């Protein structure tokens, strides 16, 4: 905290001393002076002077100890050096503390050791650079946290080991070399940290029951695994090696830095069991996913990906209320295991672009379903958002889903394409797969005739009043009307008025002429009519005329006699039904011969 002192000039230049005494008896004054260092730098120095004893302490900046002492002794205390007695006192960090002068937690002596003062028995801090500290830290405690957040205090034959950020502690017995847990007093740190699953994980500390050492009922006891929270990262150096998985805690949010999870190794079921729902369940699922291999684990007899999906499908991972911040952080980590997928270019669908997570998990372990199931988990938890006004709605995972880095429909398609390559245990639930099928299934085109495929709900139209009332026509014979290529039906020469009579002739032939492939020919013709109906709006044609042809096909018999068809050629100005002599070209005939010829033609 901050405190404002009322000062006056002291005897020395650039020095100021408080006007009034401070603390209980008012016999402590503070002097502020500037030290002109090299290169013209000015550094403020604070002294604490005792009127009665003439003791003088100097406040030492915490930056002087950052590389020498554990973080808790640097950031949680103020440091006061007594030049006469050659000691450094660790006091409360807040000046306003009522016990600021007397509450001395640690003392650093001139010989270099630090003693803890507020305990019955003396405890001495073990130097972090000592071989004893480094051996224990690198073998066990580096698996839980970084070196500045681990410190050890010696009390006779017992070493008290504290992990300040996680808030847990252990005791090392110098006689039997056993490290027991403070939180789980009946358990000790197992020398063999390999337990047959979570292969490649460099974080996490395995605890075994002390009864195993004493060989008492060891068959019924379960081991425990302590794993710190953080950003789980996988690094794969070569195709032959298993990926190395670490937990990055430096980039983690300060509000989550103290979090850790305890998992139980159930040797009967051969699985790891979480103890905290849903956060612990989801974190264990993340660990299994990131340490997964194509071959089953020795301990579980299944792959990490299979166990991950078992956990994600279990009730322990699902919630009827919004997830908290740390759980949403874990869900985000699970979702990003799936590779980014999108079309390239994005406005087309001709090419798929998959951005795999390079130098991480094997591609076969980057399941397309992780993103989909996380999205479903989050959506389900937010269905009752209105009942929880304090729920989180604009965090990283929400921005992640809104960023559209993943094309969800394409991701679902790719999941379905790769589904058979996943073991049955490592698939989405039947309900989710059904939802994917409903949203992504591709069905063949079915024409929308108003009520059924041969409905007659269109307004009736006469051929002579509409289709053949005026203009030019170029009639196509039935032999020219082949279904493919479909692009031909969009051309002007295949307008409905040019092809309808030919189609009518083709329908009559299909109904009257017997052949071995008559059924296939009729189905092919119906397909053509369906396609023409589909493009009718684009071609500005009336679907009623197509309905007439389809009705002929559906009719049991053809109620038509012998029909004579016009010549399939080009006709101009069909609306003119009277003789038009000026449209006849008779070449160079004389006027007399021309009139005779026109009379004969008429």
ChimeraX attribute file (.defattr): number of C-alpha atoms within 10 A of each C-alpha:
attribute: neighborCount
match mode: 1-to-1
recipient: residues
	/A:1	6
	/A:2	7
	/A:3	7
	/A:4	5
	/A:5	12
	/A:6	9
	/A:7	16
	/A:8	14
	/A:9	14
	/A:10	14
	/A:11	9
	/A:12	8
	/A:13	9
	/A:14	13
	/A:15	18
	/A:16	19
	/A:17	21
	/A:18	17
	/A:19	13
	/A:20	14
	/A:21	15
	/A:22	14
	/A:23	15
	/A:24	10
	/A:25	7
	/A:26	11
	/A:27	14
	/A:28	20
	/A:29	19
	/A:30	21
	/A:31	18
	/A:32	19
	/A:33	18
	/A:34	15
	/A:35	14
	/A:36	12
	/A:37	9
	/A:38	7
	/A:39	6
	/A:40	8
	/A:41	9
	/A:42	12
	/A:43	11
	/A:44	12
	/A:45	15
	/A:46	20
	/A:47	18
	/A:48	20
	/A:49	19
	/A:50	16
	/A:51	13
	/A:52	8
	/A:53	8
	/A:54	10
	/A:55	14
	/A:56	19
	/A:57	22
	/A:58	18
	/A:59	17
	/A:60	16
	/A:61	14
	/A:62	16
	/A:63	10
	/A:64	10
	/A:65	15
	/A:66	14
	/A:67	11
	/A:68	14
	/A:69	21
	/A:70	21
	/A:71	20
	/A:72	15
	/A:73	22
	/A:74	21
	/A:75	13
	/A:76	14
	/A:77	19
	/A:78	21
	/A:79	24
	/A:80	22
	/A:81	20
	/A:82	16
	/A:83	12
	/A:84	9
	/A:85	12
	/A:86	11
	/A:87	18
	/A:88	23
	/A:89	22
	/A:90	24
	/A:91	23
	/A:92	20
	/A:93	15
	/A:94	15
	/A:95	15
	/A:96	12
	/A:97	12
	/A:98	12
	/A:99	14
	/A:100	15
	/A:101	15
	/A:102	9
	/A:103	15
	/A:104	19
	/A:105	16
	/A:106	21
	/A:107	21
	/A:108	20
	/A:109	14
	/A:110	11
	/A:111	8
	/A:112	10
	/A:113	12
	/A:114	21
	/A:115	19
	/A:116	20
	/A:117	16
	/A:118	12
	/A:119	9
	/A:120	7
	/A:121	10
	/A:122	13
	/A:123	21
	/A:124	21
	/A:125	22
	/A:126	20
	/A:127	19
	/A:128	19
	/A:129	10
	/A:130	9
	/A:131	10
	/A:132	11
	/A:133	17
	/A:134	16
	/A:135	11
	/A:136	14
	/A:137	21
	/A:138	11
	/A:139	11
	/A:140	19
	/A:141	21
	/A:142	18
	/A:143	20
	/A:144	24
	/A:145	26
	/A:146	15
	/A:147	18
	/A:148	19
	/A:149	20
	/A:150	24
	/A:151	23
	/A:152	23
	/A:153	20
	/A:154	19
	/A:155	14
	/A:156	12
	/A:157	10
	/A:158	16
	/A:159	20
	/A:160	22
	/A:161	25
	/A:162	19
	/A:163	22
	/A:164	18
	/A:165	19
	/A:166	18
	/A:167	12
	/A:168	14
	/A:169	18
	/A:170	20
	/A:171	22
	/A:172	21
	/A:173	15
	/A:174	13
	/A:175	8
	/A:176	7
	/A:177	10
	/A:178	15
	/A:179	22
	/A:180	24
	/A:181	18
	/A:182	16
	/A:183	11
	/A:184	14
	/A:185	12
	/A:186	13
	/A:187	21
	/A:188	25
	/A:189	23
	/A:190	18
	/A:191	13
	/A:192	9
	/A:193	16
	/A:194	13
	/A:195	13
	/A:196	12
	/A:197	22
	/A:198	26
	/A:199	21
	/A:200	18
	/A:201	22
	/A:202	15
	/A:203	22
	/A:204	26
	/A:205	20
	/A:206	25
	/A:207	25
	/A:208	24
	/A:209	22
	/A:210	19
	/A:211	15
	/A:212	14
	/A:213	10
	/A:214	9
	/A:215	10
	/A:216	12
	/A:217	9
	/A:218	14
	/A:219	11
	/A:220	9
	/A:221	17
	/A:222	15
	/A:223	19
	/A:224	23
	/A:225	20
	/A:226	17
	/A:227	23
	/A:228	22
	/A:229	25
	/A:230	23
	/A:231	17
	/A:232	20
	/A:233	18
	/A:234	22
	/A:235	16
	/A:236	16
	/A:237	12
	/A:238	9
	/A:239	9
	/A:240	7
	/A:241	9
	/A:242	18
	/A:243	24
	/A:244	18
	/A:245	22
	/A:246	21
	/A:247	22
	/A:248	16
	/A:249	19
	/A:250	12
	/A:251	9
	/A:252	14
	/A:253	13
	/A:254	10
	/A:255	9
	/A:256	17
	/A:257	17
	/A:258	18
	/A:259	15
	/A:260	18
	/A:261	18
	/A:262	20
	/A:263	21
	/A:264	17
	/A:265	22
	/A:266	15
	/A:267	15
	/A:268	10
	/A:269	10
	/A:270	14
	/A:271	17
	/A:272	22
	/A:273	18
	/A:274	22
	/A:275	14
	/A:276	15
	/A:277	15
	/A:278	19
	/A:279	24
	/A:280	22
	/A:281	24
	/A:282	24
	/A:283	29
	/A:284	24
	/A:285	25
	/A:286	25
	/A:287	23
	/A:288	24
	/A:289	25
	/A:290	32
	/A:291	26
	/A:292	29
	/A:293	21
	/A:294	12
	/A:295	10
	/A:296	15
	/A:297	17
	/A:298	14
	/A:299	16
	/A:300	17
	/A:301	14
	/A:302	19
	/A:303	24
	/A:304	28
	/A:305	29
	/A:306	21
	/A:307	22
	/A:308	25
	/A:309	22
	/A:310	15
	/A:311	22
	/A:312	24
	/A:313	18
	/A:314	11
	/A:315	11
	/A:316	17
	/A:317	19
	/A:318	21
	/A:319	15
	/A:320	14
	/A:321	17
	/A:322	23
	/A:323	20
	/A:324	12
	/A:325	17
	/A:326	17
	/A:327	19
	/A:328	21
	/A:329	21
	/A:330	23
	/A:331	25
	/A:332	20
	/A:333	21
	/A:334	23
	/A:335	22
	/A:336	17
	/A:337	22
	/A:338	23
	/A:339	22
	/A:340	19
	/A:341	21
	/A:342	22
	/A:343	16
	/A:344	13
	/A:345	11
	/A:346	12
	/A:347	8
	/A:348	9
	/A:349	11
	/A:350	9
	/A:351	10
	/A:352	15
	/A:353	13
	/A:354	14
	/A:355	11
	/A:356	16
	/A:357	16
	/A:358	12
	/A:359	14
	/A:360	19
	/A:361	24
	/A:362	19
	/A:363	13
	/A:364	13
	/A:365	20
	/A:366	20
	/A:367	22
	/A:368	26
	/A:369	22
	/A:370	26
	/A:371	25
	/A:372	20
	/A:373	21
	/A:374	21
	/A:375	18
	/A:376	13
	/A:377	20
	/A:378	20
	/A:379	14
	/A:380	16
	/A:381	15
	/A:382	20
	/A:383	12
	/A:384	12
	/A:385	17
	/A:386	10
	/A:387	11
	/A:388	11
	/A:389	7
	/A:390	9
	/A:391	15
	/A:392	15
	/A:393	12
	/A:394	8
	/A:395	11
	/A:396	13
	/A:397	21
	/A:398	15
	/A:399	11
	/A:400	14
	/A:401	15
	/A:402	10
	/A:403	9
	/A:404	12
	/A:405	12
	/A:406	20
	/A:407	14
	/A:408	17
	/A:409	15
	/A:410	16
	/A:411	21
	/A:412	21
	/A:413	18
	/A:414	16
	/A:415	22
	/A:416	18
	/A:417	10
	/A:418	13
	/A:419	18
	/A:420	10
	/A:421	12
	/A:422	15
	/A:423	12
	/A:424	11
	/A:425	16
	/A:426	20
	/A:427	25
	/A:428	22
	/A:429	15
	/A:430	9
	/A:431	9
	/A:432	14
	/A:433	16
	/A:434	12
	/A:435	13
	/A:436	18
	/A:437	14
	/A:438	10
	/A:439	12
	/A:440	14
	/A:441	10
	/A:442	8
	/A:443	6
	/A:444	6
	/A:445	10
	/A:446	11
	/A:447	15
	/A:448	12
	/A:449	17
	/A:450	11
	/A:451	9
	/A:452	10
	/A:453	15
	/A:454	17
	/A:455	15
	/A:456	15
	/A:457	12
	/A:458	13
	/A:459	8
	/A:460	10
	/A:461	12
	/A:462	11
	/A:463	12
	/A:464	10
	/A:465	9
	/A:466	11
	/A:467	17
	/A:468	15
	/A:469	14
	/A:470	14
	/A:471	12
	/A:472	15
	/A:473	20
	/A:474	16
	/A:475	22
	/A:476	22
	/A:477	21
	/A:478	18
	/A:479	10
	/A:480	10
	/A:481	17
	/A:482	12
	/A:483	15
	/A:484	9
	/A:485	7
	/A:486	11
	/A:487	8
	/A:488	14
	/A:489	20
	/A:490	14
	/A:491	9
	/A:492	10
	/A:493	15
	/A:494	17
	/A:495	19
	/A:496	24
	/A:497	20
	/A:498	22
	/A:499	22
	/A:500	21
	/A:501	19
	/A:502	21
	/A:503	22
	/A:504	20
	/A:505	18
	/A:506	19
	/A:507	20
	/A:508	17
	/A:509	12
	/A:510	17
	/A:511	17
	/A:512	11
	/A:513	8
	/A:514	10
	/A:515	9
	/A:516	7
	/A:517	8
	/A:518	13
	/A:519	12
	/A:520	10
	/A:521	13
	/A:522	16
	/A:523	11
	/A:524	14
	/A:525	21
	/A:526	16
	/A:527	16
	/A:528	18
	/A:529	19
	/A:530	22
	/A:531	17
	/A:532	21
	/A:533	22
	/A:534	17
	/A:535	14
	/A:536	16
	/A:537	11
	/A:538	10
	/A:539	17
	/A:540	10
	/A:541	17
	/A:542	17
	/A:543	20
	/A:544	18
	/A:545	21
	/A:546	20
	/A:547	21
	/A:548	15
	/A:549	21
	/A:550	20
	/A:551	15
	/A:552	17
	/A:553	19
	/A:554	12
	/A:555	10
	/A:556	9
	/A:557	10
	/A:558	13
	/A:559	7
	/A:560	7
	/A:561	6
	/A:562	5
	/A:563	8
	/A:564	7
	/A:565	11
	/A:566	9
	/A:567	10
	/A:568	16
	/A:569	11
	/A:570	11
	/A:571	12
	/A:572	11
	/A:573	11
	/A:574	12
	/A:575	12
	/A:576	11
	/A:577	7
	/A:578	7
	/A:579	11
	/A:580	10
	/A:581	12
	/A:582	8
	/A:583	7
	/A:584	10
	/A:585	9
	/A:586	12
	/A:587	7
	/A:588	8
	/A:589	11
	/A:590	9
	/A:591	9
	/A:592	8
	/A:593	11
	/A:594	15
	/A:595	13
	/A:596	10
	/A:597	13
	/A:598	15
	/A:599	9
	/A:600	8
	/A:601	10
	/A:602	9
